């Protein structure tokens, strides 16, 4: 979550907002993907270290997808469109 918070702080910069032309959907999608990737890798690595099974990659991918969708939906829902 700290990674996402840092990214959101960067987006308050006028140059970034101007460059993306207020494309909030893209920024929300990107924040979700970064958070999802971070948690997915952590879960896959932890599961792999603990169980030594290849199904951990699928579990990590599932966590990535769930977190990325959740963050993106929450972010887009919080924006005034």
Residue pairs with C-beta under 8 A, 6 or more apart in sequence:
1 35
3 34
3 35
3 38
4 31
4 34
4 35
4 71
7 30
7 31
7 34
8 31
10 16
11 17
11 27
20 26
20 27
24 75
24 76
24 79
24 81
25 76
27 75
28 71
28 72
28 75
28 76
28 79
29 72
31 71
31 72
31 75
32 67
32 68
32 69
32 70
32 71
32 72
32 73
32 75
33 68
33 72
35 67
35 68
35 71
36 63
36 64
36 65
36 66
36 67
36 68
36 69
36 71
37 64
37 68
39 63
39 64
39 67
40 60
40 61
40 62
40 63
40 64
40 65
40 67
41 60
41 64
43 56
43 59
43 60
43 63
44 56
44 57
44 59
44 60
44 61
44 63
45 60
47 53
47 56
47 59
47 60
48 56
48 57
